[in-house]
């Protein structure tokens, strides 16, 4: 069936401010990358940190990929062509650079072009860049071959790297990679658990280690060795929820190939963890032994695993595994029931909430044994002494929940009950969901509640405010780099991340109708995606801006604007990031005259009054059947249109297929 092609010919007299800001932001990011390249990256793409080939340790690889995690994503939004070249160059250069560095385990940090073995909290952060490269250039044979080979590590296709136990449906160790799943990193690096300042924010991993009752006890050999021994014995073996982030690597291979073996693996592994949560009364356990038994190596306790409920981040990291896995399973199986995996965890924690006098809901972020909880942190409920973290029936760190979890749940399900849950958790007693807050997150995001408020019609100025905020972020970083005196040898893990001049939260939300991907390895979840029909490349064409105004379960409303004064622009809209959705019909605005694109022109016409007092030309409403995952709109110079797109969601087989490669 031929793709439906529409003509948008409704001129505007006053260009929308949000459209001007969008194009300004895109143009600024196109140029702002140059100072970073000139100062911090060598001509071959290798980075200034670390500075020598003698660096040892299992960490740092993910931090370097993270520094460029959103460059491929910027390209698919309409960033300059150079970002495709730069993304490939940086991924290759970092991979080769870290293949020279010793991991301290008898292996290089990168073996066979892949992480030798580390936890998926960090692998997920790092390989997000790689997943976005599939969206950026799915026809690159190197990207596709790596996608299959990397996913194959978890299907045991490399006999030298066994990462999965199909009998027990587990990734059998918290650390996995190109040298297989193993506990060698723990035995090498964690035999002693000495105090480091960052520990003061998270407390003790275990509360029952003899001789270790406070963080100060870790400053001495006896306490450090005792805690290290406990971590190796209890937390170095078996499966953990963070390993669910490996489903993105396998889903990525499916999007490249459509091979059912990848879909089958994701379903098997996600279903296994759903079963374990049911066995544990609904709440996901954070450690499963080598024989598939909950708490097998941890005295039968369902909490206390590596990057689990007790230490260090609690739900913040466990939720990444659950949320990403639920989304990947829904995407591949086209079954919305998988969102119950995430919903059930939020519901259980919400049921245990402590409600403040002002109505604020504080959910438990962690679960663990009673003991010493006098570590330093913020925004959590404390006992009457004002310093001890409140502990109640194994739950502690009662705090307001991160906004991206309830937002992603509602976004994926579009169910009213999930919308109600989101509104209850976003905290009406403190309505900061109607104002932009300036803060730094690793994903340069965090305004999910503000965006939802805008979609509900409660925050009409949000598009302009978030775009101004993003512009400010870039200028701040440019200023910082001009005055930067920090030595790269200082070995900060975020050295390049805090200098990255690409920031995408506003563009993702406004153009694609998409939340920022879950940071530790989530794939892009989007209502729309765009292609330049003339240039045959991903992204909005030059001079075109888009604004998603409303999201419903079966409908999406988006404005398209062509700011060029003399040239038309043709844009292809795709239903979903991977064509997983389907357009059913479209209602759109045109100049009040006949159309010849197969649409039916309605009798109703309107004129739009502008803030200046002028009126835009008279518009009419046209309708057309689509029944496709693609739709092309040609926008005449200085014109705009509003599309109301009927949609059915999660009905198509997802893939990286592009509209001209049918």
Buried (B, 14 or more C-beta within 10 A) or exposed (E): EEBBBBBBBBEBEEBBBBBBBBBBBBEBBBEBBEBBBEEBBEEEBBBBBBEEEEBEBBBBBBBBBBBBBBBBBBBBBBBBEBBBEBBBBBBBBBBBBBBBBBBBBEBBBBBBBBBBBBBBBBBBBBBBBBBBBBBBBBEBEEBBEBBBBBBBBBBBEBEEBBBBBEEBBBBBBBBBBBBBBBBBBBEEBBEBBBBEEEBEEBBBBBBBBEEBBBBEBBEBEEBBBBBBBBBBEBBBBBBBBBBBBBBBBBBBBBBBBBEEBBBBBBBEBBBBBBEBBEEBEEBBBBBBBBEBBBBBBBEEBBBBBBBBBBBBBBBBBBBBBBBBBBBBBBBBBBEBEBBBBBBBBBBBBBEBBBEBEEEBBBBBBBBBBEBBBEBEBEEBBBEEEEEBBBBEEBBBBBBBBBBBBBBBBBBBBBBEEBBEBBBBBBBEEEEEBEEBEEEEEBBBBBBBBBBBBBBEEEBEBBBBBBBBBBBEBBEEBBEEBEEEEEEBEEEBBEBBBBBBBBBBBBBBBBBBBBBBBBBBBBBBBBBBBBBBBBEEBBBBBBBBBBBBBBBEEEBBBBBBBBBBEEBBBBBBBBBBBBBBBBBBBBBBBBBBEEBEBEBEBEEEBEEBEEEEEEEBBEBBBBBBBBEBBBBBBBBBBBBBBBBBBBBBBBEBBBBBBBBEEE
